Amino acid sequence: MREFKKYSNVFELFEEIGFHHSEEEKAFIEAMSQIGGQLMAYRKKHNLTQKDLAKKLGISQSMVSKIETGEKNISIRVLTKIVAAFGGRVRISLGILPEEEENKVPEYKFREAFPNDIPYTSFETQGSVAA
């Protein structure tokens, strides 16, 4: 029986066959994989089909499939639409600060909104960042 080499991630396989990704491309692929993977895990945990999920989100089944497989580069707007539909919240880690410092970064809240609920960019900070 033929033995297969195990890779800790897809990038190791790509490197071995001579295909190199830039750090930017790696970060993009990892982000899309996390988004798609979490959406698929949620859908399966709640016994939803892609069609069920699409209906709940107001998007096409094809779009759900493309998000889950990482084929679709979704906007932050679509991401927040997905999160809002399930009562979640977006948590973002850019991975550029040490983990213990990441938790000290203040959250920003929109102070006011235009009458049509479109927020503008005047922020009010919550907490402080150590210098």
N, C-alpha and C positions, 0 to 999 in steps of 0.2 A: 504494500500500500504506500502510495506517495505521501510524504509529509509536506505540509505547507508551513511556510514561515509565518509567524504571527507578528503583526505590526501594532504598535501602540496607537497609531493614528494613520490616516490615509496619506499624510504628507511623507511619512517614512517610505511607504510603497512608491509614491511618485519619485522621491529622491533616488531610490534604487533603480528605477527604470529610466532615469535620466531626465525626468521632467521636474523643473524647479519652479516653485511659486515664490513670488515676492512676499515679504512680511505683510504687506497690505492685502494681498490676495488671500493669504492664510487667515488673517483676521476676519476678512469678509466671509470666507467659507465657514469658519467656525461660528460666526454670529448667525448666519443663515441656518446652519445645522442645529444650533440651539433653539432658535425660534421654531423651525419646522418640527423638531423633535418634541418640544414641549406641547405644541399644538396637537400633534398626533397622539401623544401620551394622554392628554386631557380627553381628546375625542374617544379614544379606546376605553379609558377608565369609565367614562359615562355612557358607554355602548352607543355612541353616535356614529352614523355613517358620514362620509364626506358630504353627502347631499343634505343630511340633517344639519350638519354644522354650517354649511353654506347658507342654508335658509335662515338659521339663527343670526348669522353675521351679515346677511344681506349682500352676499357675494356669490359668485358662481362656484359650482362643484369643482370645475377645472382650476379655479384660483386656489381653492383649498388644497387640491392635489399639488399644485406647483409650489405653494408655500411649504407644505410638509416635506417635499423632496428637495427644497432649496433651489428650484428652478426659477422662482420669481423673486426679484429684488423688491421687497415691499417698502413702502414709505413709513415713516414714523406715524403718520396719520392713520394708515391701515393697521399698524401694530396697536395703536391706542384704541382703535375701534374694536379690535379683537379682545383686548384686555377689558375694556369697558363692558362688553357684552357678557362677560363672565364675572364681573365684579372684582376683578383683580387690579393689580397696579404694576406699572413698569418699574423694574429695578435694573439700573444700568451700572455696570462696572467696566470702565475702560481698561483696567489692568495697568494703569500707568503710575498709580500710587501704591505704596506698601499697604497691605490689607488693613492694618490697624489704623492708618491715616484715612483710608477711604470712608470709614464710619464717622469721621470727624468733619467731613465736608458738609456744609450747611445745605439744607433743602431750600429751594426757592419757591415762593408762592406768588401767583399773580395777584396783585393788590386790587385791581379793578378790571372790569370788562366793558367793552362797548355794549350798547343796548342789544345787539344781536348775539351776545355771548361770545364774541370773538375776542380773546384776551389780547392785550397789547403788552409791550415789553418793559413795563415798569415793575420791578421786582421788590419784594420785601424778604430779607433773609431771615432764616430761622437758625439760631445757633451761631457759632463763629468758627473760623478756620485759624488754627495756630500758625503763626508766622515762622 
